[in-house]
Amino acid sequence: MKLGLWSRLNWTDRMLVGWYLALGISLIGSSRYARSGLNYLPLHAVSIALILVLALVERRGKWFRVAHDWYPIFIFIAAFEEIARLSLVFIPSWRDAILLRAEAALFPVEPNVWLSRWHGLLTTEVLEFGYFTFYWILPVVGGVLYPEVFQAKTHEAATDSKQPFRIWMDATVAGYIACYVTYLLFPTEGPAHTLGAAIQREGGVFHWLVLLIQRHGGVHGNAFPSGHVMASVIALLAALRWKPRLGRWLVVPVLLMCLGAVYDGYHYASDIVAGAIVGVVAFYSVTWIRWRELGPRSVNLKSP
């Protein structure tokens, strides 16, 4: 790759290109299920090509820049689905038993089973609303951070890495990549499969919406750590730092989302804790790196 082209890539682009290259090389070197894994290499090539094209054309106008800035949202969806299908390529068995033993040592009753006892319609709807938070929190937080990028008068200002939107997106990409690596090296299928009979439930509108999404977009695997919690925690921290009024409103929905994920059996309690930790580490690591790079005089950053 020419240096001129590489220099046009922002940190989000570079992390995603690096991820696809590293995953592709790992699949080529893996003998287990090699054929099924190699089937994804053309998808990786197309994804890398798309990233490079978007980086090259973003200077042609604001809407090209918008496409370049927001494409990772769609990458997250596609990559999440792909990783679920590759769950047992590198590690040939699920590791849920390790998490179940750890939670059994900490709790007298498995948290998924304990929460399932609260089966009233109101409880179900409140927690399902919480779980549904994930599906709107990223575009909402990214959307309120984006006007500073969209309205920038110069390309340099719009692509400045100190922009809160850039930090939020970079941290989210870093968090997802950390989750993807863990899914492949520590595959877990989640309590809906290991404890499914104990945590089935019925509900109202929000329960129906969540089930509809899970039925058409849910995956088998990718449980530990929770990518939903990771991304939502990063969005919450970004909002609290740069849009504190919005951030305060998001605290309760994010907490309800964490409970709802356990309540529905999509995640163990340990998945939630691990996802939150990954989110916190990713957000503050990127923020700290930017603060060190740009210095404390940056108008958009506070010293960590």
Summary of the structure (lengths in Angstrom):
residues: 304
radius of gyration: 20.0
end to end distance: 35.1
largest distance: 60.1
contacts: 1004
relative contact order: 0.13
helix: 74%
strand: 0%
